[in-house]
Amino acid sequence: MKKIVYILLVISFISCKNESKKSDTLNVVTTTTMLTDLVENIGGDHIIVNGLMGAGVDPHLYKASEGDVSKLYNADIIFYGGLHLEGKLVEIFERMEDSKTTVGLGDLLPKDELIGSDYFASSYDPHVWFNIQYFKQFSNIVTNTLAEKDPINAKAYRENNTTYQNKLDALEIDIKAKIETLPKEKRILVTAHDAFNYFGKAYDFEVVGLQGLSTATEAGVQDVQKLSSFIIENKVKAIFVESSVPRRTIEALQEAVLSKDHEVTIGGSLYSDALGNKGTEEGTYLGMFRYNVDTIVNALQ
């Protein structure tokens, strides 16, 4: 598949290389929905944003389409998650570094603050957006990149960043207050895969994922049995499905727990690797985070 995508890239480059740019407006491509929302907040009306992935799309397994190749070629800037989040697109981004401004946001975070992982070639857990402080750093990086590429609108980008940073600060105050209503002994978050380790570290939750860090891995019978015993021993009241991961993995876990005469409910569906539908509250980073925290706390109370 990688070879096919690369061939498409080459063909696209050759067929389009003599085309002149029709607009001075920055054309920006993003990968995940979280990044699309962020870049739209900072860029406002001064840029055109094309997001490759939509609601419910799993970036770990995403494969570039021919349409994506065209978007990438025509982009002035490409923002992606980095840390091998978009595993099947990494080679494409690496090949484009010499000809375009490509920014792997997670790759620019201090490595000594990241959570290690053997599941990714980067050796780090890439789900860094679940620490709001890291997302604030993303916002600064996006702002500086846009301002450097488009100095005429640099002031607008920086003003938008200030406004968005304030919203992120308010979000963190709100979610910490909500989390404080949940006793620490109940702060055990069991989900389909380990997307919430940064959330757990930042906001004092023990996080356990059935599939590990990458959805490319499969949970086996032993994994289900081991986690079901953990749930019973720790009297966990609720477990959670994820919007970008099939429900069957968590439903199998629930059945294993019930078979041992212990009751556990499915507390709701959390947004992990993608936001909700465009135009909804959960289709924004701010709304997604509030929804997740409300869902988790209400189910575990």
N, C-alpha and C positions, 0 to 999 in steps of 0.2 A: 504493500500500500504506500509506503514511504517513497519508493521509487516512482510509482505512478504520479504521486503528488508533485514530486520534483520535476518530472517530465512536463506536467501541466504548467508548472511555474516557468520553466524554460520557454515553452511555447508561447505563454502569455507575454513574457518579456520581449521575445522576438517580434510578435505581432503588434505590440503596443509601443515599442521603443521610440518610434518616430512621432508619436502623438504628443501634441503640446498640451500643457495644462490649461484648462478652460476657466479656472477661477483662482483668485488669490486666497480664497477661504481655505483654511487648513482642513485637510481630509484625514480624519483620525479613525483607525481601526482598533477595536478592543476585543478581547476574547470573552471573558465571563460577564454575566449580567451585573455583578457587583462593580466591576471596572467600568462598564458602560454607563451605569448610573453615576459613578464618581466623576468621570470625564465630562458627562453632560452638565453636571452641577458646576464644574470649574470653567468649562468652555463656553457655556451658554449659547447665545446666538452667533458667536464669532467663529464657530467651527462646525463641521459636519462629522457626526459620529456614526460609524457603522459597527454594530456589535455582531460578532460571528455566532454567538450562542444565545439561545432564548431561554425562557422559563423552563425549569425542570431538566435542563441539559447537563449531563455529567461531563465535566472537562477532562476527567481522567481518561475517558474512552472516546473523546470527540475526534472525528476524522475530517480533514478539510475537504470541502466540495469544490467543484470547478468554479462556482460562484465566489467562494471564499478566496480562491487564488486571484481572481480579478480584483476583489476588494483589497487584498494585501498589496498587489502590484500598484494600485492607484493611491495608496495611502502615503501621506507625508510623515505620519508617526504611527507606530504600532505599540500599544500598551498591552502587555500580557502579565499573567500572574507570576510566572517564574517559579524557581525551586522545583521544576519538573511537574508542576500542576497539570499543564497541558501536554502530557507525555508524548502524544502522537504528532504534535505540532512543533516540538522543540527543534527538530532538524531544519524545518523550514525557516524558523526565526533566526537560527544560527547562520544560515546561508544568505540571509537578507541583511545582516548586520553591516556589511560594507557599503551597501547601496541605499539604506534607509535608516531613519532614526527608530530603532527598536528598543523598547524599555521593558525589561523583566523586573517588575516592581519588587517582588519578594526577594530577588537576588541582591537588591541594594540595601536591605535591612542588615543591621549588625549581626554577624553570624553567632556571636557569643550569647545573643538573646534568643536564638531560635531553638526549637525542640528537635532533637535528632531523630532520624528515621532511616531504617535500612530498606524501606520500600521504594525510595525514590533515588534516582541517580544523583540528585543534589545532596543527598544524605540528611535532608531536613524535611520536617513536616511543612507542607506548603499552605495549610489552611489558616494563614496568618490574619485574615480579615476578621476573625472572631476575637481579636484583641483590638479594641477601638483605638488605642494609642498607635498601633501599627498602621491602621487605616488612616489616621491623621498624617502619618509620615508619607503614605501613598499620596494623599492630597497635596502635600507640599512638593513631592517629586513631579506630579502631573503639572502643577502650577508652574514650576520652574522650567519644565520642558516646553510647555506651550509658550511661555513668555520668551524663551530663548529663540524659538522657531518663528514667533510672530510678535516682535517687539512693539509693533504699533498698538496691539491690544493687551500688552502686558499688564497695564494698570487694571483693566477690567478683570483679567484672570486673578490677579492678586486680591482684588476686592471680593470676588466670588469665593476665593479660598478662605478669606477671613470669615465671611458669612457662614460657609459650610463648616469650618472648624468650630465655630460657636454652636452650631447645631449638633456636632459630634460631642462636644463637651456636655451639652444639655442632655443628650441621649445617655451618656455614661452616668450622669447624676441620677437620672430616672431609673435606669436598670439596676443600679446598685441599691437604690431604695427598695425596689421590688424584691431583689434577691435577699435583702436583710430580713424580710418577713418569713423566710424559709429557714428553719433550724439547720445548723451545720450538719447534723447527723443525717438529715434527709437529702443532702446535696449530692446525690449519686445519679449521674446521667448515663443511661444505657441507650445507645442508638445503633443504627445499622452499620455504620463504619466510623472510624475515629476522626471525624472532621472537627471535633469540638475540644481538642486538647488545649489550644490557646485560650479558648473561652474558660475552660476549667482552671487553668493556671492563673488567669487574670481575676476570676471571680469566685475562686474557692469552691470548685466542684470536683468530685472524683468522676472521671469520664471513662467509660468502658464501651468500646465499639465491637460489634460482632464480627465484622469483616476486616478489621485492621484499618490502616490509613488509606489504602487505595481500594476503590471499588472494583479494580481489575482482579483482586483476589476473591476467592470463593470461601464461604464459611462451610466447614464440614460438620459432621454429626458430633464429633468430639468438642468442637468449638461451641456448639449449641448446648450440649450437656454441661460443659464447664461453666458457661455463663449462667445457665439456669440455676445451677447450684449456688453461684455467687449471689444471684437475685434473692434466693430463699434465705441464705445465711444473713444477708444484710437487710432483709425485710423491705426490699424495694417495691414501692406501690405501683409504679408506672414505668413503662418503657416507650420508646419513641421511634416512629418511622421517619424517613426523610423524603423530601419531595423529589430528589433526583436518584433515589435508590428504590428498587422494587419492594413492595410491602411484604412479599412472601418470606423474606429473611427474618423479619421481626415477628411475623405471625407464627413461624416455625418455633421461634424462641418462646413465645407466649404459650404455645401448645405444650412445649417441653416442661415449662413451669407448672402449668395446670395439671399435667400428668403426674406430678409429684405432690398433688393436693395443696398447692399454694396458689393463691390468687394474685394475678398481676394484670393490670389493664394496659391498653395501648393509649398513652396519654395525649396523642395527637401527632400530627405530621410537622416536622421541623424543616426549615429551609437551611440547607447546608452548602452545597456546591453551586447553587443557583438561587436567584430571587424568585418571587412570585410573578404573576402575569403583569405585563406592562399596563400601566394605568391604574393599578391597585395600590393600596398602601404597602402591601408586602412586596410590591414590585420595585420598591426603593430600599436602599441599604438601611436607612433609618427605620422604616416601617418593618422590614424583615427582622431586625434585631429586637425591636420592642415586642413583636409578635412571638418570636421564639422564647424570649424570657418570660412573657406572660403565660405561654403554653406550658413551659417547664415548671415554673413555680406553682401554678394552679393545679397541675396534675400531681405534683409531689407533696403538696400540703397534706 
